[in-house]
Amino acid sequence: MKRSIIIVLDSVGIGEMPDSSKYGDAGSNTLHNIAEAVGGLELPNLETLGLGNIYQIKGVHAQSNPKGSYGKMAEASRGKDTTSGHWEIAGVILESALPTFPQGFPREFIDRYEKAIGRGVLGNEVASGTEIIQRLGEEHMRTGKPIVYTSADSVFQVAAHEEVVPLPELMHFCQLAREMLTGNLEVGRVIARPFLGQAGEFYRTSNRHDFALVPPRKTLLEYISEQGLAVNAVGKIHDIYAGKGITDFCSTKNNMDGVDKTLAYMTKTNAGLIMTNLVDFDMVYGHRNNVEGYAQALKDFDQRLPELMALLRPEDLLVITADHGCDPTFPGTDHTREYVPLLLYGQSVKHGVNLGVRSTFADLGATVAAYLGLDPLPVGKSFLAEIRND
């Protein structure tokens, strides 16, 4: 019975796209620039799959006969955020970018939102989540006003201390925001950001919850589950797809916990899809311009890769990719408009096939659909015939 395991290394881009200048991202290249900054990356397992064959990365060498097939994918959707990237992998291409709010949300909306939740809010600005709770957390505790902020992503985030605003109340505030953010305000995600601690020592808890926009069309996940196959989601995958098409899911504390839970699903899932998002690359390191931390996180994942490969069954397809870039060496803390790497491995996958530059992430979804025996998806071009090891 066939399974596909897709590991999304959140924000691990591999070079600027041709239209990157329109996004202010000319010169961005997450993997290459990190490698240059730290004097080279040591990623022997990704190297054997063909990572160094996709693009020149200091310390990661091209292989004469890599164990996997390799290439890179361009994002056809407008934008460079988590939601559009994941949706496109699953066969939904957005013609217009989800809205972002670099100046904060309109005052008229904030007034309506404050009336709906019965209290004022703090912030309403673009900010780092860890920074804004340190800056406004004490005032929040004194007044009970939740902290509202956004980022380069299409998000409306609400932070509150768990001892000031109990979790059920915070979730209610976020559900109200999800219902109110419509039309030109329809962001990809509303995110609850609970935290604990005291002034100067506030810290976010693991009780985050995303209230995602429902994909506008059916995704790969729904096509798979409709055939009676499992669709297991690890990390924020469930939230990104608003639960659509997912048969089982689990949250994660960090990248290594994400790998652990992926391995757990691999021991008990017989057929279908396991899809994992490893968010630390983006959330913990990319957005915080932490080059060394990002490099170490890449090394940590690489060291766990043999465990994933060891659990593969003869008819499994392992895919390693990303959803956008977030170059920590680049000015600012925003995502970057980049190609994403594409590595495929399994006993049924030919060694060393160069898949070139795919014109859309949707080619991956189309390939996974074909591999699992589904009808062709409405968008994307399968490359299964190119990599199939008959």
C-alpha positions, 0 to 999 in steps of 0.5 A: 500500500502506498504512502507519501510523506511530505516534510515542509521545511518552513521558509527554507528557500533556495534562491530569489525568484525572477519577480523577487524585486517586486517584493523587495527581495532581490538577492535573497537566498535562504540556504545559500546566504546562511551557508556563506554567513556561517562558513559552510553548512554540514548537511551530509544526508540532504547532500546525498539526496541531491540538495547540492545539485539544486544550487551551489551551497557552501559545504553541501556538495553536488553528487555524481549519483544522488540517492534521490531525485531533485529540483526546485519549484517556483510559486505561481501564487501571488505572495510569499506566505505560509498559507499560499505556499501550502495551498499551492503544494496541495493544488490551489493557486491564488491569483491575488495575494492574501491581504497584509497590513503593514500599517496595522488594521484599519481603525474602523475595524479595530473599533468594531472589534473592540466593541465585539470583544467588550474591551480595548486592544493594545498594539495594532502594528507589525511586530515580532511576537516575542518582542511585543509581549515584552513591550506591552505585556505589563500594560496588558496585565494591568488593563486586561486589553489583549495585544493585537499585531500582524506581520509580513504574513496575512495574519491577525494575531491576538496575544494575551496572558493566560492568567489575565485572559483565560484560554477559552476567552482568548479563543473566543476573541480569535473566533470573533476576529475570524468571523469579522475579517471578511472581504478586503480584510480576509486574512489567511490566519487569525492566531491566538498567541497565549503567554505566561510569565512576569514583566521582563520575562514573558514567554509564549506557551504551546497553546497557540491556535490558528483559525485558518481561512478555508481553502477556496477550492478542494485540495489534495488532502481532500481528494486523498481522504475521499478515497478512504486513505489516511491524511495525517497532519503534523504541526500547523498543517491542520490549521493551514488547511482549516482541517479540510481533508485531514483524518488525524492530526497532532500539534508540535512543540518544536522541529524535533518534536515534529520529526518524532511525531512524523516517525510515530505516524509512519509506524501506524499509517498504512496508506495515504499521506503524512504531511509535516510542517517544521516551523522553527526554521521560520518562526524561531530563526528566520523572522528573528534574523538568527543565522547561526540558529537557523544553520544549527536547525538545518543540521539538527534536521539533517541528523534526523533524516536517516531515522525517517529514511529507515522507516520507509516501506518499499512503496513509500515516497518521501518528499522534502520541500518548503513553502517560501523563503525567510532569509535571516541574512536579509534586511528586515524580518519578512518572508522572501520570495524564493524558489523552494527545494524539491527532494524525493526519495524511496525505493520506487524513485530513480536516483539522480533525476534532475527535475529542473525548475517546476513552474508551480508548487502544484506539480508536487501535489499532482505527482503525489496524487498520481503516485497514490492512484488518484485522478489528475488534479485540476492544476499542476503537472505530475512528474511521476513518469520521470522519477518512477523506478519501474 
